């Protein structure tokens, strides 16, 4: 068995470490790029959302490198993500690619027995003892939490650093070194080292940088290629950003959801505007906007792929939120047809808007 | 002492010189024709004969070609079109609350309250109603674009044209022509369809209140102004240098950066004579595959951008 998986932000670090520890061969697809998108666009239905297309590109590249088993997460929610696995199996079958799919889903949707049988498929091909397997899983979880933490720190510090670009440089270097590491332990050591480095970046506490929350559809905000590296750009502009949704958030949220104690703060914050789960992360999007205001953020940017149902609903609600809270919120829609020039202009203009708004507020008081 | 503003747009490249009090002393309106560098050189050749490099205090650039231009001419302020247009409009009238800006390929709405940009939107999926589309229709009907708007004003009973999409609008216009409707009624109908399209797409959900400024190249079209006024129910103002507002805004913004005690980065009008070459390549250093653009002047690299990691752009000598 040679396992592969689609990219989702920092998941590749944890997945690589996990399969290494389990002694299962795995192929990490090349980072998302134009080529993956071109391949995906060629084989996918035209009107499907952007993440689907990039994922197909990932699979094809991995299959070229010998992968024969694909692991993805499933969903039985109301958003189109629930159809991903079935459609993707179909497409690869038509392309004559001989691959197995292992779709991980929560027990409430597929039953606990089915879930264990799916996990069993992976676990049986590992020759390690039970204890070692649990240890491997523990290390993978530790890695995903660490890398997401480092990333969040770097994004926040970027607004305060004395030497512009230091946080970004460390973050990029950290990711490069981590993915090239040989074992999970080595990766953890590298991450520990960079966490220290990023947190010792010289900062100027007197600075009052603009703070922007990144909200919206989970794939397009986590996977930098799909959003034209918006977080990197905001780091270059010296803006502090915060993004609540991340792979580690998702793991925690999914683990706590059977007990209904997941993301209580977000649920509470979104209650006034969207008290229901309507699929995807629409409720989270609204809740995060409200929380961002309470935490003193200057604005929020919502990103979602063209045709994303849950986020279209939240996009319609956000203007009211923005008006009530007196906080600008901009929505950006991405797909393979998005032109980068217009996209950049919007981001720049939004930053100018926040900056000028703040200046004149200072004048008045 | 002058402030130089350059707006390199999809259709036109505008160059202005402002004096200390931000009044326009010189304006050049040139067609970009997809060659931003040559057009700027052409413009600078004209300016060179009248002005001296030392007279330029600050330089600002805007428009879709702002990056390449900033390297070429050495800009103090590189700003997006939205901020530039808002700045220029506010300089004329502090009371302006809405700006309708329609250029060659973009249409925008900017909402201002008490002199601050509060919100903005740009066309995303459709370019119906922008300058290029009107240009094309004028050409097809064999009417000079300058007179296009006047035709619309002559109409007594406008025809309804489907304006959701530029291609369908054109088919519908042809259809109405075949049916024998009068040309001016069709043109008026087109203006109304485009205004409807603008208000329903770009300006959707935005509160348009007076005072409204209409700027950008399309503001020259009197038919469009009339159609906006009849749809909104109040007067729409067209500022005197409506097609230069981006460049004016850029010049004003540049004055702010230099005010902070910096010396201008202006590289002089002499670049009009330089041999400027631009080239691009796909970097194969990593799977990101960035498209890197380099700009060479007389054999020296003066600009390089497009790479995410900074491998090429950090090698810059300037």
Interface residues (C-beta under 8 A of the other chain):
Chain A: X30 X31 X33 X34 X35 X172 X229 X232 X319 X328 X333 X341 X342 X344 X345 X346 X348 X349 X352 X353 X356 X357 X360
Chain B: X64 X79 X80 X81 X82 X83 X106 X114 X115 X116 X117 X118 X119 X120 X122 X124 X205 X286 X287 X288 X289 X308 X309
